[in-house]
Amino acid sequence: MHRATPSRLSWLFLFVLNLSGCEPRQHLVEQHLLEFGTIIEITMITGDLIHAEHLLTEIEHRLSIHREQWHAWEDSDLTRFNTALLQNSTAQVPASLAPLLQLSQDYYDATRGLFNPALGKLIAAYGFHGREADMSMVAAIRRDIPGMHNLKIDSEIAVSSNPHLQIDLGGIAKGYAVGLISRYLDDNGIDHYIINAGGDMAIAGNRFGRPWRIGIQNPFAPGVVASLEIEGKHNLFTSGNYERQYRRGKNRAHHIIDPRNGEPATGQSSATVLSNDPVRADVAATALMINGFQGHRELARSLDIEDFIVIGESREIVVSGTLADKIKIAVSWPTTIIN
């Protein structure tokens, strides 16, 4: 194993495996990058290490650019856009944000508002941007909760009709970025890989002729709730209340806000979605995390999702029939299969 010099919490691991016969040696290459508030692990199988190093360097460069475009509270295209909206109720839409804003509006409509990137100011008021919680601000925003319907975009000009509207792309940017990396690897001849962004994964091909083995995290303790073996092109995304949280009195607050009441969502501990589209998987996992036990059938239909699993706060499981056929559940919790 060879370890390259770190760069911005970046490690490169090379695992060399010799295949039988006269086939060229194939290498398992891994790199870890810190972006979007999580470690992004890229694993690929290739016979050309120089090519792999070039690809990974370019991916790191592109991710750093996206951070400067989409970050929700550090200086970025997004924070400058939000500042303009706050000061003037109108802003020019930069090209770096246009596709994400359009997707955000589309999925806001498809989920009837459950997926709502307009809640950035509320998320900040709860203290998830590294500041103390401001519960008086939380109360003010909850009296007039903004939605993507309050943002109108025409000819690259955005107009906000709610002073509390602030865009936070955290529920969609990771899926969008993972999709871009996946497409870049596809276009450059890499057929077998996993992109793992804090448990959100794009998967392609196989691992030296065998399926990739993937675990679904237990939201209550180290370990997995279920596992599955995957070959080919898939995206597996999870949203959970264990990712970003803090204690508020005797209660635990987390960053996945139910836009119907402005409070952290309750009832679900995690939701996982398997899809051919990373953005749809990202959005669907968030929406199911907010309303997965009551609204799973309607949400699945509205987002064209077949494969999902929702884990409740009381350690109960709801899983779609199509995903139940693909996974091996590793716990003995009460399980309902939805057909």
Stockholm file with secondary structure:
# STOCKHOLM 1.0

chainA/1-339         MHRATPSRLSWLFLFVLNLSGCEPRQHLVEQHLLEFGTIIEITMITGDLIHAEHLLTEIEHRLSIHREQWHAWEDSDLTRFNTALLQNSTAQVPASLAPLLQLSQDYYDATRGLFNPALGKLIAAYGFHGREADMSMVAAIRRDIPGMHNLKIDSEIAVSSNPHLQIDLGGIAKGYAVGLISRYLDDNGIDHYIINAGGDMAIAGNRFGRPWRIGIQNPFAPGVVASLEIEGKHNLFTSGNYERQYRRGKNRAHHIIDPRNGEPATGQSSATVLSNDPVRADVAATALMINGFQGHRELARSLDIEDFIVIGESREIVVSGTLADKIKIAVSWPTTIIN
#=GR chainA/1-339 SS CEECCCSSSCEEEEEEECCSTTCCCEEEEEEEEEETTEEEEEEEEESCHHHHHHHHHHHHHHHHHHHHHHCSSSSSHHHHHHHHHHHHSEEECCTTTHHHHHHHHHHHHHTTTSSCTTBHHHHHHTTTTSSCCCHHHHHHHHTTCCCGGGEEEETTEEEESCTTCBCCGGGTHHHHHHHHHHHHHHHTTCCSEEEEETTEEEEESCBTTBCEEEEEECSSSSSEEEEEEECSSEEEEEEETTSSEEEETTEEEESCEETTTTEECCSEEEEEEEESCHHHHHHHHHHHHHHHHHHHHHHHHHHTCCEEEEEETTSCEEEEHHHHTTEEECSCSCEEEEC
#=GC SS_cons         CEECCCSSSCEEEEEEECCSTTCCCEEEEEEEEEETTEEEEEEEEESCHHHHHHHHHHHHHHHHHHHHHHCSSSSSHHHHHHHHHHHHSEEECCTTTHHHHHHHHHHHHHTTTSSCTTBHHHHHHTTTTSSCCCHHHHHHHHTTCCCGGGEEEETTEEEESCTTCBCCGGGTHHHHHHHHHHHHHHHTTCCSEEEEETTEEEEESCBTTBCEEEEEECSSSSSEEEEEEECSSEEEEEEETTSSEEEETTEEEESCEETTTTEECCSEEEEEEEESCHHHHHHHHHHHHHHHHHHHHHHHHHHTCCEEEEEETTSCEEEEHHHHTTEEECSCSCEEEEC
//
